[in-house]
Amino acid sequence: MIRDLESRAKIKVESLRVDKSEFDRYFQKWSYDKIYIKNKEEKALEHFVAIKLLDFKKKDVFIDIASLNSPFPNVVSKTYGCKVYKQDLSYPAGVNRNVIGSDAAAMPLEAGSVSKMTLHCSFEHFEGDADTRFVKEAGRVLKPGGMVCILPLYLSKGYYIQNDPTVDRTGLVFDEGASIKEVAGWNNRFGRIYSVDKLKERIFNNCGDLEIKMYFLENTKDIHPDCYLNFILVLIKKAALNQNGPELPGIYELAKRALNRIRR
């Protein structure tokens, strides 16, 4: 899969390793064994890796996308003291203090108002074109240098949608060209697993001015045998040109310089 990403999608995949003792301290500090009944190590690992990759600062404006009841916004707020929001489609519509109720791909926020975002085990549930639309929305709301971390990013040789036939699937439309994998008891109606070609088509080709970084966590099973975090996608809003070098002269200044040359 890494070879396919690098050869067909032209995306370099960086290796990542987690320090087990550091992770264990994080797990104990935030009492993940009391918060989650199952998949506690996996959820803690996703949060721990996001913290490492995003490098939070006090000045950040952070949104946990599809947050629902996640403890992660509280972890970030208490650890870094930055401005923290949580977003979910199930919340009351609008921005209510630190709660955003909206479609993640159409948030009621100003352009360039956010510096960090995370999606933990949620991006795969974005039905229809919501995954593509979210990437475009991230490009809109992120500040220059801002980042969004999506983990896990589910990849497979084939492109398919996993669903539970026993749950309500009213209005569900499966992606054209995707194989359907029914898993009774999974308790979710939709889960998208990308092939490299579909990831490129739906996500990479719609990144606009977002820089793409891909990571592969090498020692997932060393953390816990039940952990499954492998691929991680980080998108970074490219800085404006004048933030990478000297500020370019405006139209008025260019006209003034031209006039001076004529006079000479």
Secondary structure, DSSP 8 states (H G I E B T S, - for coil): -HHHHHHHS---EEEE---HHHHHHHHHHTTHHHH-SSSHHHHHHHHHHHHHHH---TT-EEEEET-TT-SHHHHHHHHH--EEEEEETTS-SEEETTEEES-TTS-S--TT-EEEEEEES-GGG--TTHHHHHHHHHHHHEEEEEEEEEES--B-SS-EEEE-TTS--TT----TT-EEEE-TT---S-EEEB-HHHHHHHTGGG-TTEEEEEEEETTHHHH-TT----EEEEEEE---HHHHSS----HHHHHHHHHHHHH-
